[in-house]
Amino acid sequence: MNCWVEFIDLKFIQPAGTSRGVLYSKPSWILHLNQGMVTGKGEISVIPGLSPDYSDQISFEKKIDEVLSQLNGDGCNPEEGIASSLLNSLKDFPSILFGLETAWLDFEHGGKGIYFDNSFSQGDRKIPINGLVWMGTPEFMQEQIDQKLKSGFTTIKMKIGAIDLITELKILRSIREKFSADQLTLRVDANGAFAKTEATKVLQQLAELEIHSIEQPIPAGTWDDMSELCKYTPVPIALDEELIGITSREKKTELLETICPQYIIIKPSLHGGISGTKEWIELAEAQNIPWWMTSALESNFGLNAICQFTAEYDNPLPQGLGTGSLYENNFESDLTVKNGFIYLNPT
């Protein structure tokens, strides 16, 4: 097996505002697994400041080189697959694990960009998605909202917590005055921006606007505070960053049983790759906790893999899978977003 990576610095068409600052670009590596005429490709995608396995590019690429050395040695066999010892060693490196798992799935399917042979990869299924509104000036956020509505989205997710709350609530209120909750679903993502006491007030204000859910209202790591919020919240709470770095089955179970969230949101390259995400879904469904899948700013390579993976499940909720159009130097793709759905439109 011949293995290598291709680095790409993805450039945002417009700066992406988050509660952690503004992103202008982000690094990704495309992992290639080659044998003869077949090459499987998977994306190793990180978000600096959020990905648990990424501190700086030099040390991260050193880890990638270590993995490549094992793959080019006896870590991967075309007949037997990737060594379980290598996969197990990457539990704390979910982005690399996701890239490796998807590259192997692509290789298994002949290197044709098929990770899961299902109705989505065959072009027969459309997945409902939310339209994402990035943080910025009120004018910029309103412009994005207008564009999403014009494009046919019936679920919109707005980032909050970066400008001032009064302005953000004013924007949400203006949308709700035009569209009822039956006509338009509104989600918000706080990225842990609020303290617990402030979050309690924010949740009440959001409830008045019939907000569908709020992602991570307070910072991750304070399970007791999050549990209390989830117990009494007037707006359903979805865990996101809270799941990062939780790798053992026992710890995942403990988290879900302690906090009892209304939803969890899973990003494969942050939450344990394909295998770790499957485990999160299994444990959440065992406790009747609904979930949806979200991409983590991957290029079209990673986004395609996550879409196909999502289609393995019969989940009617709008997913967070529409980030493929963020970059000016993205890879070409048959992924199409139209009227609030994402699907493969083979050319």
ChimeraX attribute file (.defattr): number of C-alpha atoms within 10 A of each C-alpha:
attribute: neighborCount
match mode: 1-to-1
recipient: residues
	/A:1	16
	/A:2	14
	/A:3	20
	/A:4	18
	/A:5	19
	/A:6	11
	/A:7	13
	/A:8	16
	/A:9	13
	/A:10	20
	/A:11	17
	/A:12	17
	/A:13	13
	/A:14	14
	/A:15	17
	/A:16	16
	/A:17	18
	/A:18	20
	/A:19	16
	/A:20	13
	/A:21	12
	/A:22	14
	/A:23	15
	/A:24	14
	/A:25	18
	/A:26	18
	/A:27	18
	/A:28	23
	/A:29	22
	/A:30	22
	/A:31	25
	/A:32	26
	/A:33	26
	/A:34	19
	/A:35	14
	/A:36	7
	/A:37	7
	/A:38	16
	/A:39	23
	/A:40	26
	/A:41	30
	/A:42	28
	/A:43	30
	/A:44	29
	/A:45	27
	/A:46	25
	/A:47	21
	/A:48	16
	/A:49	12
	/A:50	13
	/A:51	20
	/A:52	18
	/A:53	22
	/A:54	20
	/A:55	14
	/A:56	10
	/A:57	11
	/A:58	10
	/A:59	12
	/A:60	16
	/A:61	15
	/A:62	11
	/A:63	17
	/A:64	19
	/A:65	14
	/A:66	12
	/A:67	22
	/A:68	20
	/A:69	14
	/A:70	16
	/A:71	21
	/A:72	16
	/A:73	13
	/A:74	11
	/A:75	18
	/A:76	21
	/A:77	14
	/A:78	13
	/A:79	7
	/A:80	7
	/A:81	13
	/A:82	18
	/A:83	14
	/A:84	10
	/A:85	9
	/A:86	15
	/A:87	18
	/A:88	11
	/A:89	11
	/A:90	19
	/A:91	22
	/A:92	18
	/A:93	25
	/A:94	31
	/A:95	30
	/A:96	29
	/A:97	29
	/A:98	31
	/A:99	28
	/A:100	28
	/A:101	21
	/A:102	29
	/A:103	28
	/A:104	26
	/A:105	21
	/A:106	24
	/A:107	25
	/A:108	19
	/A:109	16
	/A:110	15
	/A:111	20
	/A:112	13
	/A:113	21
	/A:114	23
	/A:115	27
	/A:116	22
	/A:117	13
	/A:118	15
	/A:119	15
	/A:120	23
	/A:121	22
	/A:122	15
	/A:123	14
	/A:124	11
	/A:125	16
	/A:126	18
	/A:127	22
	/A:128	24
	/A:129	27
	/A:130	25
	/A:131	30
	/A:132	22
	/A:133	24
	/A:134	21
	/A:135	23
	/A:136	19
	/A:137	14
	/A:138	15
	/A:139	10
	/A:140	13
	/A:141	18
	/A:142	17
	/A:143	12
	/A:144	19
	/A:145	23
	/A:146	13
	/A:147	14
	/A:148	20
	/A:149	16
	/A:150	10
	/A:151	14
	/A:152	13
	/A:153	22
	/A:154	22
	/A:155	23
	/A:156	22
	/A:157	23
	/A:158	22
	/A:159	23
	/A:160	27
	/A:161	19
	/A:162	18
	/A:163	16
	/A:164	10
	/A:165	12
	/A:166	9
	/A:167	13
	/A:168	20
	/A:169	16
	/A:170	12
	/A:171	17
	/A:172	20
	/A:173	16
	/A:174	13
	/A:175	17
	/A:176	18
	/A:177	10
	/A:178	9
	/A:179	14
	/A:180	13
	/A:181	15
	/A:182	8
	/A:183	11
	/A:184	18
	/A:185	20
	/A:186	25
	/A:187	22
	/A:188	24
	/A:189	24
	/A:190	20
	/A:191	24
	/A:192	22
	/A:193	19
	/A:194	17
	/A:195	12
	/A:196	18
	/A:197	11
	/A:198	12
	/A:199	18
	/A:200	17
	/A:201	10
	/A:202	16
	/A:203	21
	/A:204	14
	/A:205	15
	/A:206	21
	/A:207	15
	/A:208	11
	/A:209	19
	/A:210	19
	/A:211	22
	/A:212	19
	/A:213	22
	/A:214	25
	/A:215	24
	/A:216	23
	/A:217	28
	/A:218	24
	/A:219	18
	/A:220	17
	/A:221	12
	/A:222	12
	/A:223	16
	/A:224	11
	/A:225	17
	/A:226	23
	/A:227	18
	/A:228	14
	/A:229	24
	/A:230	20
	/A:231	15
	/A:232	11
	/A:233	16
	/A:234	18
	/A:235	22
	/A:236	20
	/A:237	25
	/A:238	24
	/A:239	27
	/A:240	22
	/A:241	23
	/A:242	23
	/A:243	22
	/A:244	21
	/A:245	18
	/A:246	18
	/A:247	17
	/A:248	13
	/A:249	13
	/A:250	9
	/A:251	12
	/A:252	18
	/A:253	17
	/A:254	12
	/A:255	17
	/A:256	21
	/A:257	14
	/A:258	14
	/A:259	19
	/A:260	23
	/A:261	21
	/A:262	19
	/A:263	22
	/A:264	24
	/A:265	25
	/A:266	28
	/A:267	25
	/A:268	26
	/A:269	32
	/A:270	30
	/A:271	31
	/A:272	29
	/A:273	25
	/A:274	21
	/A:275	16
	/A:276	24
	/A:277	22
	/A:278	16
	/A:279	18
	/A:280	24
	/A:281	20
	/A:282	13
	/A:283	17
	/A:284	21
	/A:285	12
	/A:286	10
	/A:287	13
	/A:288	12
	/A:289	17
	/A:290	16
	/A:291	20
	/A:292	20
	/A:293	23
	/A:294	24
	/A:295	24
	/A:296	22
	/A:297	23
	/A:298	27
	/A:299	29
	/A:300	22
	/A:301	23
	/A:302	26
	/A:303	22
	/A:304	26
	/A:305	28
	/A:306	26
	/A:307	27
	/A:308	23
	/A:309	22
	/A:310	19
	/A:311	19
	/A:312	13
	/A:313	9
	/A:314	7
	/A:315	15
	/A:316	10
	/A:317	15
	/A:318	20
	/A:319	24
	/A:320	23
	/A:321	27
	/A:322	24
	/A:323	18
	/A:324	22
	/A:325	15
	/A:326	19
	/A:327	22
	/A:328	11
	/A:329	14
	/A:330	18
	/A:331	11
	/A:332	10
	/A:333	17
	/A:334	13
	/A:335	19
	/A:336	15
	/A:337	22
	/A:338	13
	/A:339	15
	/A:340	21
	/A:341	21
	/A:342	22
	/A:343	23
	/A:344	22
	/A:345	15
	/A:346	11
	/A:347	5
